[in-house]
Amino acid sequence: MANKSFQDNNVSIIQSLASTTRKRKYIPTSLNTAKMSEVKTRVQTLLNRHRTVFGNYRWTEFDDEFLSRHVESVSILDLEEMMPLDLKSCAVSIYIFTLNEDGPSMLSLEEEELSAANHWLLPAAEFHGIWESLVYETGIKSKLLDYVTTTIYFSDKNVDSNLISWNRVVLLHGPPGTGKTSLCKALAQKLSIRLSDRYSYGQFIEINSHSLFSKWFSESGKLVTKMFQKIQELIDDKEALVFVLIDEVESLTAARNASQAGTEPSDAIRVVNSVLTQLDQIKRHSNVVILTTSNVTEKIDLAFVDRADIKQYIGPPSEKGIYNIFLSCLEELMKCQIICPRQPLFTMYELETMCFANSEVSEHSLRLMDIAKKSKGLSGRALRKLPFLAHALFVKTPAVTLDQFLDAMSHAVDKQREEKADLINGV
């Protein structure tokens, strides 16, 4: 199993063990080392029986009794659409993990009786599948994976950070609803699995920066310091890879600017400075990654921007991305028999291969592409809601054909655009 994958054509085989519940510290999986090795061997045998796959693939039923007893699913991930892949001619990395089902706990400050942050143990059942559901321009997700993997690699090799500088800080910025927070969670989940031979488990701490300026944070930066002392306790466990997420980080800058303008008490700027100081302290540790998001790029403080190694813009999906989002939604509705009977839909790669030729078999796919075109400009969050709204507002029967549902989708897009225009015009 490889620690680091620098090549885009490497394939991740994600092996999910039966889910178990863990406490807030690492408890080894029920499979011992010998059985883990046996799982890898059996999975490799399974793959050898399937020389070629098309796109991401998942097994949930097995002929092998050992796999049936110990394994919940085997998934092939991170492939480009439905392009054929010869498993025997590519590098395969097998990762074995168990999902934690505890859900988030609150990182609270003992004397203050308030929640400072939410805390998950990774890999978390709540984050499972987010990575695959996020559709961005080619390369964004792999770029972020490679950045964090290189960060860990340089630290393990004891590279002098005074000579080659990196800060362990990622900034994702762009309009609301584009999945920045979800991408941070998915990235942490993915890396906690990929680096499982380096770290026993992952920790994910989500700080909502707005909460730092509530009435409870009136004692300058004292409570911020206490919060980061709690985070430091997690970082001190070198068995753990720790991710700290600060959502909507521009609110820190807004508080600083308002304080300097005299519209906010000077205590606000002390809170901001305390946060930045604490970030500078924890980023010195090799097992921590700081993830930040912003909806308003121009309001981010330059002092903070300079701290970020990666400043990645996350915008609304392209037409191709929108098509892929809708395709995954319709496939899910057909699987659940809300849309029936099941009818074939082509991937964008298949449509491009056939030069978008109009035929009886491609008719539904081309209609979906037209709907995707007129959906351009809607956020990823809005796009994922559209199938639900289409059914709720424009489908009058429990079951619906694909033809009927595509009509409903088209009407739902029109309604979304009307509502958006009304909001802009103040109607």
C-alpha positions in Angstrom: 0.0 0.0 0.0 1.6 3.3 -1.1 2.0 6.2 1.3 2.0 8.7 -1.5 0.5 8.7 -5.0 2.2 11.2 -7.3 0.8 9.7 -10.5 -2.7 10.5 -11.7 -3.3 7.0 -13.1 -2.9 5.3 -9.7 -6.2 3.7 -8.6 -7.5 3.7 -5.0 -9.3 0.5 -3.9 -11.2 1.5 -0.8 -12.0 -1.4 1.4 -14.7 -0.7 4.0 -14.9 -3.0 7.0 -18.2 -3.5 8.8 -18.9 -0.2 10.7 -18.3 -0.1 14.4 -18.7 2.5 17.1 -15.6 4.0 18.7 -15.0 6.4 21.6 -13.1 9.6 21.1 -9.7 7.9 21.0 -8.3 5.3 18.7 -9.4 1.7 19.2 -7.9 -0.8 16.8 -10.1 -2.6 14.3 -11.4 -6.1 15.3 -9.3 -7.6 12.5 -5.8 -8.4 13.6 -2.8 -7.8 11.3 -2.9 -11.3 9.9 -6.5 -10.9 8.9 -5.9 -7.4 7.4 -3.2 -9.0 5.3 -5.7 -11.7 4.3 -8.3 -9.1 3.4 -5.8 -7.5 1.0 -5.0 -10.8 -0.6 -8.7 -11.7 -1.1 -9.4 -8.3 -2.5 -6.6 -8.6 -4.9 -8.0 -12.0 -6.0 -11.3 -10.3 -6.5 -9.7 -7.6 -8.7 -7.8 -10.2 -10.8 -11.2 -11.7 -11.8 -12.3 -8.3 -13.2 -9.6 -7.2 -15.6 -11.3 -4.1 -16.9 -13.6 -1.7 -15.1 -15.5 1.4 -16.3 -15.5 4.3 -13.9 -15.9 4.0 -10.2 -17.1 0.5 -9.2 -18.5 -1.0 -6.0 -19.0 -4.6 -4.7 -21.3 -5.3 -1.7 -21.8 -9.0 -2.3 -19.0 -11.6 -2.5 -18.7 -15.2 -3.4 -15.7 -15.4 -1.0 -17.0 -16.4 2.5 -14.1 -14.6 4.2 -15.0 -11.3 2.5 -18.7 -11.8 3.2 -18.0 -12.2 6.9 -15.5 -9.4 7.4 -16.2 -6.8 4.6 -19.1 -4.5 4.0 -18.0 -3.2 0.6 -15.1 -2.8 -1.8 -15.0 0.3 -4.0 -12.8 1.4 -6.8 -12.6 5.2 -6.6 -11.0 8.3 -8.3 -11.4 7.2 -11.9 -12.3 9.6 -14.6 -15.9 9.1 -15.6 -16.5 5.8 -17.5 -13.2 5.5 -19.2 -12.1 1.8 -19.4 -9.3 0.8 -17.0 -7.1 -2.3 -17.2 -6.5 -3.2 -13.5 -3.6 -5.4 -14.3 -1.6 -2.5 -16.0 -2.0 0.2 -13.4 -0.7 0.8 -9.9 -3.3 -0.3 -7.3 -3.4 1.0 -3.7 -5.6 -0.9 -1.2 -6.8 0.9 1.9 -8.7 -0.8 4.7 -10.8 1.2 7.1 -13.7 1.0 9.5 -16.2 3.9 9.7 -16.8 5.6 13.1 -20.5 6.1 13.7 -20.4 8.2 16.9 -21.2 11.4 15.1 -19.8 14.8 16.2 -19.1 15.6 19.8 -18.7 19.2 21.1 -15.3 20.5 22.1 -16.4 22.5 25.1 -14.5 24.7 27.5 -14.8 23.3 31.0 -15.5 26.4 33.1 -17.5 28.3 30.4 -20.1 25.6 29.6 -20.1 26.6 25.9 -19.3 24.7 22.7 -16.1 25.9 21.1 -16.1 23.6 18.2 -17.5 20.3 16.8 -15.2 17.3 16.8 -15.3 14.0 14.7 -13.1 10.9 14.8 -12.1 9.9 11.3 -12.9 8.1 9.1 -16.5 9.1 10.1 -19.7 7.5 8.8 -21.2 11.0 8.4 -18.5 12.0 5.9 -18.6 8.7 3.9 -19.4 9.3 0.2 -19.0 13.1 0.3 -15.8 13.0 -1.8 -17.5 11.1 -4.6 -20.5 13.4 -4.6 -18.5 16.6 -5.1 -18.0 17.5 -8.8 -15.4 20.1 -9.7 -13.1 21.0 -12.5 -10.6 18.3 -13.3 -7.6 18.4 -10.9 -8.9 20.4 -8.0 -9.4 17.4 -5.6 -6.2 15.7 -6.6 -4.3 19.0 -6.2 -5.5 19.2 -2.6 -4.7 15.6 -1.9 -1.2 16.0 -3.3 -0.6 19.2 -1.2 -1.4 17.6 2.1 0.5 14.4 1.2 3.5 16.4 0.3 3.2 18.3 3.6 3.4 15.0 5.5 6.2 13.7 3.3 8.4 16.7 3.8 7.8 16.6 7.6 8.7 12.9 7.7 11.9 13.6 5.8 12.8 16.4 8.3 13.1 19.1 5.6 14.3 22.3 7.2 11.2 24.6 7.1 13.6 27.6 7.5 15.0 26.8 4.1 11.9 25.5 2.4 8.7 27.1 3.8 5.2 25.6 4.1 2.5 26.6 6.6 0.1 23.6 6.5 -2.7 26.1 5.7 -5.3 25.6 2.9 -7.7 28.4 1.9 -10.8 27.5 -0.2 -12.6 30.6 -1.4 -15.6 31.2 -3.7 -19.3 32.0 -3.7 -21.7 30.3 -1.2 -23.1 26.9 -2.0 -20.1 25.6 -3.9 -19.2 22.8 -1.4 -16.1 24.3 0.2 -17.0 23.1 3.7 -18.0 19.7 2.4 -14.7 19.5 0.4 -12.7 20.2 3.6 -14.6 17.3 5.4 -14.2 15.0 2.4 -10.5 15.8 2.1 -9.8 15.1 5.8 -11.8 11.8 5.5 -9.9 10.8 2.3 -6.5 11.5 3.8 -7.2 9.8 7.1 -7.8 6.7 5.0 -4.9 7.1 2.6 -2.4 7.8 5.4 -3.7 5.1 7.7 -0.3 3.3 7.7 1.3 6.5 8.9 -1.5 7.6 11.4 -3.8 5.3 13.3 -6.8 7.6 12.9 -7.8 11.2 12.2 -9.4 14.0 14.2 -11.5 16.7 12.6 -12.3 19.9 14.5 -14.7 22.4 13.0 -14.6 26.0 14.4 -17.3 28.4 13.3 -15.5 31.7 13.4 -18.8 33.6 14.0 -19.1 31.9 17.4 -15.8 33.5 18.4 -17.6 36.9 18.5 -20.7 35.9 20.4 -21.4 37.5 23.8 -19.6 34.6 25.5 -16.3 35.7 24.0 -16.3 39.0 25.8 -13.1 38.3 27.7 -10.7 39.2 24.8 -8.8 36.2 23.6 -8.8 34.1 26.8 -11.4 31.7 25.7 -9.9 31.4 22.2 -6.6 30.4 24.0 -8.5 27.8 26.0 -10.1 26.4 22.9 -6.7 25.9 21.2 -5.3 24.3 24.3 -8.0 21.7 23.9 -7.0 21.3 20.2 -3.3 21.1 21.3 -4.2 18.1 23.5 -5.4 16.3 20.3 -2.4 17.3 18.4 -0.1 15.9 21.1 -1.2 12.4 20.2 1.2 11.7 17.4 -0.9 8.6 16.4 -3.5 11.1 15.1 -3.7 13.2 12.0 -5.5 16.4 13.0 -7.5 18.7 10.7 -8.7 22.1 12.0 -11.4 23.8 9.9 -12.2 27.5 10.3 -15.3 28.1 8.3 -16.0 31.6 6.9 -12.6 32.9 7.9 -13.4 36.3 6.5 -15.4 37.1 9.6 -12.1 37.3 11.4 -11.0 40.0 9.0 -14.4 41.8 9.3 -14.0 42.0 13.0 -10.5 43.3 12.8 -11.5 46.0 10.2 -14.6 47.0 12.2 -12.5 47.3 15.4 -10.0 49.5 13.7 -12.8 51.7 12.3 -14.2 52.1 15.8 -17.5 50.3 15.1 -16.6 47.2 17.2 -14.9 47.1 20.7 -11.1 46.6 20.7 -11.8 43.2 22.3 -12.7 41.9 18.8 -9.3 42.6 17.4 -7.7 40.8 20.4 -9.8 37.7 19.6 -8.7 37.9 16.0 -5.0 38.3 16.9 -5.4 35.4 19.4 -6.7 33.1 16.7 -3.9 34.0 14.3 -1.3 33.5 17.0 -2.7 30.1 18.0 -2.8 29.0 14.4 0.9 30.0 14.1 1.7 27.8 17.1 -0.2 24.6 16.1 1.0 24.7 12.5 4.5 23.9 13.7 3.4 20.3 14.5 3.9 17.7 11.7 0.5 16.0 12.3 -1.8 19.0 11.8 -3.4 20.6 8.7 -5.4 23.8 8.9 -8.3 24.1 6.5 -10.1 27.4 5.9 -13.1 28.6 3.8 -14.3 32.0 2.7 -17.4 33.2 0.8 -16.1 36.8 0.3 -12.6 36.6 -1.1 -11.9 40.4 -1.1 -12.5 40.7 2.6 -9.8 38.2 3.7 -7.0 39.9 5.6 -3.7 39.8 3.6 -1.9 38.7 6.8 -4.0 35.6 6.7 -3.8 35.1 3.0 0.0 35.0 3.3 -0.3 32.1 5.7 -2.1 29.9 3.2 0.1 27.6 1.0 -2.9 26.8 -1.3 -5.4 29.4 -2.2 -8.0 27.5 -4.3 -11.0 29.1 -5.9 -14.1 26.9 -5.8 -16.7 28.2 -8.3 -20.1 27.1 -9.5 -19.9 23.8 -11.6 -19.4 23.9 -15.3 -22.0 22.6 -17.7 -20.1 19.2 -17.7 -20.1 19.3 -13.9 -23.8 20.1 -13.7 -24.5 17.2 -16.1 -22.6 14.8 -13.9 -24.4 16.1 -10.8 -27.8 15.6 -12.4 -26.7 12.2 -13.8 -25.8 10.9 -10.3 -29.1 12.2 -8.9 -31.2 10.5 -11.6 -29.3 7.2 -11.2 -30.1 7.3 -7.5 -33.8 7.9 -8.1 -33.9 5.0 -10.6 -32.1 2.8 -8.1 -34.7 3.7 -5.5 -37.5 3.1 -8.0 -38.9 6.6 -7.7 -38.1 6.9 -11.5 -39.2 3.7 -13.2 -38.7 1.8 -15.3 -34.9 2.2 -15.3 -33.6 3.6 -18.6 -30.0 4.1 -19.7 -28.3 7.5 -19.4 -24.9 8.2 -20.9 -22.0 9.8 -19.2 -20.6 13.0 -20.7 -17.5 11.0 -21.9 -19.8 8.6 -23.8 -21.8 11.5 -25.3 -18.5 13.1 -26.4 -17.3 9.8 -27.9 -20.5 9.5 -30.0 -20.2 13.2 -31.0 -23.6 14.0 -29.3 -25.4 12.1 -32.0 -29.2 12.3 -31.6 -30.8 8.8 -31.5 -33.4 6.9 -29.6 -30.9 5.6 -27.1 -29.3 9.1 -26.5 -32.5 11.1 -26.4 -32.8 11.3 -22.6 -29.1 12.0 -22.1 -29.3 14.9 -24.6 -32.4 16.3 -22.9 -30.5 16.2 -19.6 -27.6 18.0 -21.2 -30.0 20.8 -22.3 -31.3 21.1 -18.7 -27.7 21.2 -17.5 -26.9 24.1 -19.9 -29.7 26.3 -18.6 -28.8 25.5 -15.0 -25.4 27.1 -15.4 -24.8 29.7 -12.7 -26.7 27.8 -10.0 -24.6 26.6 -7.0 -23.8 23.0 -6.4 -26.1 23.1 -3.3 -29.0 24.4 -5.4 -28.3 21.7 -8.1 -28.5 18.9 -5.6 -31.8 20.2 -4.4 -33.4 20.4 -7.8 -34.5 16.7 -8.2 -36.3 17.0 -4.9 -38.0 20.2 -5.8 -38.9 18.8 -9.2 -40.7 15.9 -7.6 -42.3 18.0 -4.8 -43.6 20.7 -7.1 -44.1 19.2 -10.5 -44.7 15.4 -10.1 -48.2 14.4 -9.1 -47.7 10.6 -8.8 -45.6 8.4 -6.5 -43.8 6.8 -9.4 -42.7 8.7 -12.5 -41.1 7.9 -15.9 -37.8 9.4 -16.9 -39.5 11.4 -19.6 -41.9 12.9 -17.0 -39.1 13.6 -14.5 -37.0 15.4 -17.1 -39.9 17.7 -17.8 -40.3 18.3 -14.1 -36.5 19.0 -13.8 -36.8 21.6 -16.6 -39.7 23.3 -14.8 -37.8 23.3 -11.5 -34.8 25.0 -13.1 -37.0 27.7 -14.5 -38.6 28.3 -11.1 -35.2 28.5 -9.4 -34.1 31.1 -11.9 -37.3 33.1 -11.4 -36.9 33.0 -7.6 -33.2 34.1 -7.9 -34.2 37.0 -10.2 -36.9 38.1 -7.8 -34.5 38.1 -4.9 -32.0 40.2 -6.8 -34.7 42.7 -7.9 -36.2 42.8 -4.4 -39.6 41.5 -5.5 
